[in-house]
Amino acid sequence: AQEWETLRHLFDAGVTVPPPVELLGDGSGYRMAFVGDGTTAAPRLESVDLDRPVAERVWDELVAEIARMLDAGRVHGDLSAYNVLWWRDRAVLIDFSQTVEIVTHPAARELLARDVRSLASHFRRQGVRVDTEATLARLGADERLFAHQATRVPPRRRTLE
């Protein structure tokens, strides 16, 4: 249910994700639109060789998608070229099982940095020059964005014995 709600939230926020179709009533999962042609699913970005100009464009587009996710208050948490489909010359984000809210998750900034580093590694192999720290700064991934996160663990309540 959490992944379904995340998919719907991101779709509504304009993030390029498969359109949500329905939450299954029996609790077994959900359906989203098929990304592919007929019976063949779109390949994962990891398995696609892009020429450098296309890879540069796609890197910039994915950074914009990450920014849209941040605007929607979410961090993917497991973003890599394995969790991006390549369809019709466009990247489509998938797999939101580890997505967290930037307001409530204490490691949201670290997860964002890991997402950016993981994608950057893939795009460097495609010949794109990527400065991870500059990208994070461009995304506004600083203390101001994440200032609302708890800076310490709250004390445990004492239990009466």
MOGILIN-V269188 format. One record per residue. N is the residue number from 0. SS is DSSP state (2 for helix, 1 for strand, 0 for the rest). OMEGA is omega in whole degrees, -180 to 180 (* if undefined). BURIAL is b if it has 9 or more other ideal C-beta (glycine too) atoms within 8 Angstrom, else e. Layout:
n/ss/omega/burial
N/SS/OMEGA/BURIAL
N/SS/OMEGA/BURIAL
This chain:
n/ss/omega/burial
0/0/-180/e
1/2/180/e
2/2/177/b
3/2/-180/b
4/2/177/e
5/2/179/b
6/2/179/b
7/2/-179/b
8/2/-179/b
9/2/177/b
10/2/179/b
11/2/-180/e
12/0/178/b
13/0/177/e
14/0/-179/b
15/0/179/e
16/1/174/b
17/0/179/b
18/0/177/e
19/1/-179/b
20/1/180/e
21/1/171/e
22/1/-178/e
23/0/-174/b
24/0/-178/e
25/0/178/e
26/0/-177/e
27/0/179/e
28/0/-179/e
29/1/176/b
30/1/173/e
31/1/-179/b
32/0/177/e
33/0/177/e
34/0/-178/b
35/1/-176/b
36/1/-179/e
37/0/-180/e
38/0/-179/e
39/1/-180/e
40/1/174/e
41/0/180/b
42/1/173/e
43/1/-179/b
44/2/-180/b
45/2/-176/b
46/2/-177/e
47/0/174/e
48/0/179/e
49/0/172/e
50/0/-171/e
51/2/179/b
52/2/179/e
53/2/180/b
54/2/177/b
55/2/178/b
56/2/-178/e
57/2/176/b
58/2/180/b
59/2/179/e
60/2/179/b
61/2/175/b
62/2/177/b
63/2/177/e
64/2/177/b
65/2/178/b
66/2/177/b
67/2/177/b
68/2/178/b
69/2/177/b
70/2/178/e
71/0/177/b
72/0/-177/e
73/1/170/b
74/1/-176/b
75/0/177/b
76/0/179/b
77/0/-176/b
78/0/176/b
79/0/178/b
80/2/175/b
81/2/-179/e
82/2/175/b
83/1/175/b
84/1/177/b
85/1/-176/b
86/1/178/e
87/0/176/e
88/0/-178/e
89/1/177/e
90/1/179/b
91/1/-179/b
92/1/179/b
93/0/172/b
94/0/-176/e
95/0/-177/b
96/0/-179/e
97/0/-180/b
98/0/-179/b
99/1/175/b
100/1/-179/e
101/0/-179/b
102/0/-171/e
103/0/-175/e
104/0/-175/b
105/0/-180/e
106/0/-176/e
107/2/-179/b
108/2/179/b
109/2/177/e
110/2/176/b
111/2/179/b
112/2/178/b
113/2/177/e
114/2/-178/b
115/2/179/b
116/2/-179/b
117/2/178/b
118/2/-180/b
119/2/179/b
120/2/178/e
121/2/-176/b
122/2/173/b
123/2/177/b
124/2/178/e
125/0/177/b
126/0/-179/e
127/0/174/b
128/0/-177/e
129/0/173/b
130/0/-175/e
131/2/-179/b
132/2/178/e
133/2/178/e
134/2/178/b
135/2/178/b
136/2/178/b
137/2/178/e
138/2/-177/b
139/0/-177/b
140/0/180/b
141/0/-177/e
142/0/180/e
143/0/-180/e
144/0/-176/b
145/0/-177/b
146/0/-178/e
147/0/-180/e
148/0/178/b
149/0/180/e
150/0/176/e
151/0/179/e
152/0/180/e
153/0/180/e
154/0/177/e
155/0/175/e
156/0/176/e
157/0/177/e
158/0/177/e
159/0/-180/e
160/0/*/e
